[in-house]
Amino acid sequence: MKKKEEAVAISLKLKQRLTRNSFGAVENALLIAKNSGARIYLDRDYRIIILSPSLIKSTDIYRRTIRIAKEMEKLLIEHNAKFKDKIDFGIGLSSGEIISEARGKEFKFTSVGNIISVAKKVSGFSEGEMLISNSVRAKVAGKFKFEKGKSEGVWKLKNKK
């Protein structure tokens, strides 16, 4: 059955070809999201991760998404500190509504607005860090502190309140 629900998208932009070693680190980062119940889609240089209440069986999708994205960021930064084959990446978060349909393990969705394009745009601005769109910031403003990013409508997480 189709339903309209809120969702958060994480866009992981990979800005260069990966070596075998760096590919493994990216796979491990994506496994963090997959193990939380998220769905992952490939789109050229982007890995699009969708989280919605029906996927993760929780209504607290915003804080969970931020936690997942921070864990992914940490893993990729640690890889870059340890190995000479660096991963040039960007992580961007956006939120909006989707029309979802789940049948067994199959999950299909259609974006109602620009959730995916905004997440991709935000990850394109990122230089090896997690950045957040206005839509996500508005949902968690009381729970986290932010500083303005270098681009309009883009925010960087400072620390937990």
Stockholm file with secondary structure:
# STOCKHOLM 1.0

chainA/1-161         MKKKEEAVAISLKLKQRLTRNSFGAVENALLIAKNSGARIYLDRDYRIIILSPSLIKSTDIYRRTIRIAKEMEKLLIEHNAKFKDKIDFGIGLSSGEIISEARGKEFKFTSVGNIISVAKKVSGFSEGEMLISNSVRAKVAGKFKFEKGKSEGVWKLKNKK
#=GR chainA/1-161 SS CEEEEEEEEEEEEECSCCCHHHHHHHHHHHHHHHHTTCEEEEETTEEEEEECHHHHTCSCHHHHHHHHHHHHHHHHHHHHHHCSSCCCEEEEEEEEEEEEEEETTEEEEEESSSHHHHHHHHHHHCSSSEEEEHHHHHHHTTTEEEEECSSTTEEEEEEEC
#=GC SS_cons         CEEEEEEEEEEEEECSCCCHHHHHHHHHHHHHHHHTTCEEEEETTEEEEEECHHHHTCSCHHHHHHHHHHHHHHHHHHHHHHCSSCCCEEEEEEEEEEEEEEETTEEEEEESSSHHHHHHHHHHHCSSSEEEEHHHHHHHTTTEEEEECSSTTEEEEEEEC
//
